[in-house]
Amino acid sequence: MTEDDRIDAVLTEVGPRLRRVRRDRGVTLAELSAATGISVSTLSRLESGRRKPSLELLLPLARAHQVPLDELVGAPPVGDPRVRAKPIVRHGRTMYPLTRQPGGLQAYKVIQEKPYEENPEPRVHEGYEWLYVLSGRLRLVLGEHDVVLTAGEAAEFDTRVPHWFGPTAEGPVEFLSLFGPQGERMHVRARPKKSG
């Protein structure tokens, strides 16, 4: 089915839907004409499908019936919202893409079982990264810092600073990684602690 066929199918359903809404409300064509300023003959042709609906006709009808425009036109079914991306496996790291669009902010769920590196080699590149640990312990080497993040902890950094991250010697780690072009930063807001 082409896009034109889909549009024609949607438009074909508008007339019967208009008639059904009007009758469900117990309104005559004459009463609807008085409320909308649309002639009785135009309303009749719309309902029978002999006149194609236009936005300038549908908006006053939606207002008169007090329904969203979607109800008159028939909103398309919502597609499956789940992201079904194939995992990317590299160097003991399995990354599940959580975003589909190219460019901009990219999100990944990452599971890394190995390798633990005693003396990692930090790297640099353009961008900004945000990490959030779901389970396990994540070692982050960032410039002169060498820290371990545990479940529920987050870190964010400019990737032009030499960095490396991976599991500790204690085992696998699962975390979220959000990476964006230089200048895009993730802002996490937390409730302030109550004093007293």
C-alpha positions as CSV (number, residue, x, y, z in Angstrom):
1,M,0.0,0.0,0.0
2,T,1.5,3.4,-1.0
3,E,1.4,6.5,1.1
4,D,-1.3,8.0,-1.2
5,D,-3.4,4.8,-0.7
6,R,-3.1,5.2,3.1
7,I,-4.1,8.8,2.9
8,D,-7.1,8.0,0.7
9,A,-8.1,5.2,3.2
10,V,-8.0,7.6,6.1
11,L,-10.0,10.3,4.2
12,T,-12.6,7.7,3.2
13,E,-13.3,6.9,6.9
14,V,-13.8,10.6,7.9
15,G,-17.4,10.9,6.4
16,P,-18.9,7.9,8.3
17,R,-17.1,9.0,11.5
18,L,-18.5,12.5,11.2
19,R,-22.0,11.1,10.7
20,R,-21.6,8.7,13.7
21,V,-20.3,11.5,16.0
22,R,-23.2,13.8,15.0
23,R,-25.9,11.2,15.5
24,D,-24.4,10.0,18.8
25,R,-24.8,13.5,20.1
26,G,-28.4,13.8,18.7
27,V,-27.6,16.8,16.5
28,T,-29.3,17.5,13.2
29,L,-27.4,18.7,10.1
30,A,-29.3,22.1,10.4
31,E,-28.2,22.5,14.1
32,L,-24.6,21.6,13.2
33,S,-24.7,24.0,10.3
34,A,-25.8,26.8,12.6
35,A,-23.1,26.0,15.1
36,T,-20.2,25.8,12.5
37,G,-21.3,28.1,9.7
38,I,-20.8,25.2,7.2
39,S,-23.8,24.8,4.9
40,V,-26.1,21.8,5.3
41,S,-25.3,20.6,1.8
42,T,-21.5,20.7,2.5
43,L,-22.0,18.8,5.7
44,S,-24.2,16.2,4.0
45,R,-21.6,15.7,1.2
46,L,-18.8,15.4,3.8
47,E,-20.7,12.7,5.7
48,S,-21.5,10.8,2.5
49,G,-17.9,11.0,1.2
50,R,-18.8,13.1,-1.8
51,R,-16.7,15.9,-0.5
52,K,-13.1,15.5,0.7
53,P,-12.6,16.8,4.2
54,S,-10.2,19.7,4.7
55,L,-8.7,21.2,7.8
56,E,-10.9,24.3,7.4
57,L,-14.0,22.1,7.6
58,L,-12.8,19.7,10.2
59,L,-11.6,22.2,12.8
60,P,-15.0,23.9,13.3
61,L,-16.6,20.4,13.4
62,A,-14.2,19.2,16.1
63,R,-14.9,22.4,18.1
64,A,-18.7,22.0,17.7
65,H,-18.6,18.4,18.8
66,Q,-16.0,19.2,21.5
67,V,-13.7,16.3,20.4
68,P,-10.0,16.3,19.4
69,L,-9.4,16.5,15.7
70,D,-7.8,13.0,15.9
71,E,-11.2,11.5,16.8
72,L,-12.7,12.9,13.6
73,V,-9.8,11.9,11.4
74,G,-8.9,8.7,13.1
75,A,-5.4,8.8,14.5
76,P,-3.0,6.3,13.0
77,P,-2.1,3.3,15.3
78,V,0.9,3.9,17.4
79,G,3.8,1.7,16.4
80,D,5.8,-0.5,18.7
81,P,7.9,1.9,20.8
82,R,10.5,-0.7,21.8
83,V,14.0,-0.2,20.5
84,R,15.1,-3.5,18.9
85,A,18.8,-2.9,18.2
86,K,21.3,-5.6,17.8
87,P,24.0,-5.7,20.4
88,I,27.5,-4.6,19.5
89,V,30.2,-6.8,20.9
90,R,33.8,-5.6,21.1
91,H,36.7,-6.5,23.4
92,G,34.6,-8.2,26.0
93,R,32.1,-5.4,26.1
94,T,28.5,-5.9,24.9
95,M,26.7,-2.6,24.0
96,Y,23.0,-2.4,23.5
97,P,22.1,0.8,21.5
98,L,19.1,2.6,23.2
99,T,18.8,5.3,20.6
100,R,18.2,4.9,16.9
101,Q,18.9,8.2,15.2
102,P,22.4,9.0,14.0
103,G,24.3,11.9,15.4
104,G,23.4,13.8,18.5
105,L,23.2,12.1,21.9
106,Q,23.7,8.4,21.8
107,A,22.7,6.0,24.7
108,Y,23.9,2.5,25.3
109,K,23.4,-0.2,28.0
110,V,26.8,-1.8,28.4
111,I,27.7,-5.1,30.0
112,Q,31.4,-5.7,30.4
113,E,32.7,-8.9,31.9
114,K,36.4,-8.6,31.0
115,P,39.1,-7.8,30.6
116,Y,40.2,-6.2,33.9
117,E,43.2,-4.0,33.1
118,E,45.8,-3.3,35.8
119,N,47.4,-0.5,33.8
120,P,44.9,0.7,31.2
121,E,45.8,3.1,28.4
122,P,43.5,6.2,28.6
123,R,42.4,7.7,25.3
124,V,41.0,11.0,24.2
125,H,38.4,12.0,21.5
126,E,35.9,14.7,20.9
127,G,32.7,14.5,22.9
128,Y,31.1,14.4,26.3
129,E,30.2,11.2,28.2
130,W,27.9,10.3,31.1
131,L,28.1,7.0,32.9
132,Y,25.6,5.4,35.3
133,V,26.4,2.1,37.0
134,L,23.5,-0.4,37.2
135,S,25.3,-3.3,38.9
136,G,28.9,-4.3,39.7
137,R,31.8,-1.9,40.0
138,L,33.1,0.4,37.3
139,R,36.7,1.6,37.4
140,L,37.1,5.0,35.8
141,V,40.5,6.5,35.0
142,L,40.1,10.1,34.2
143,G,43.2,12.3,33.9
144,E,45.0,11.9,37.3
145,H,41.9,10.4,38.9
146,D,41.4,6.6,39.4
147,V,38.0,6.0,40.9
148,V,35.5,3.1,41.4
149,L,31.8,3.7,40.8
150,T,29.3,1.4,42.4
151,A,25.6,0.8,41.6
152,G,23.6,4.0,41.6
153,E,26.6,6.3,41.0
154,A,27.2,8.4,38.0
155,A,30.0,10.3,36.4
156,E,30.2,12.8,33.5
157,F,33.3,14.1,31.7
158,D,34.7,15.8,28.7
159,T,36.2,13.0,26.5
160,R,39.1,15.3,25.5
161,V,40.5,14.5,29.0
162,P,42.4,11.2,28.8
163,H,40.0,8.5,30.1
164,W,39.4,4.7,30.4
165,F,36.7,2.7,32.1
166,G,35.9,-0.9,32.6
167,P,35.2,-3.6,35.2
168,T,37.2,-4.0,38.4
169,A,39.0,-7.2,39.3
170,E,35.9,-8.2,41.3
171,G,33.9,-9.1,38.2
172,P,31.5,-7.9,35.5
173,V,29.8,-4.4,35.5
174,E,26.6,-3.2,33.9
175,F,26.1,0.5,33.2
176,L,24.5,3.1,31.0
177,S,26.6,5.3,28.7
178,L,25.3,8.5,27.1
179,F,27.7,10.0,24.7
180,G,27.3,13.2,22.8
181,P,29.2,15.7,20.6
182,Q,31.3,18.2,22.4
183,G,29.2,20.7,24.3
184,E,26.2,18.4,24.9
185,R,26.1,17.6,28.6
186,M,23.8,15.5,30.6
187,H,22.2,17.3,33.6
188,V,21.1,15.2,36.5
189,R,18.9,16.9,39.0
190,A,18.5,15.5,42.5
191,R,16.3,16.7,45.2
192,P,18.2,18.7,47.8
193,K,18.7,17.0,51.2
194,K,16.3,18.1,53.8
195,S,18.0,20.0,56.6
196,G,17.5,19.2,60.2
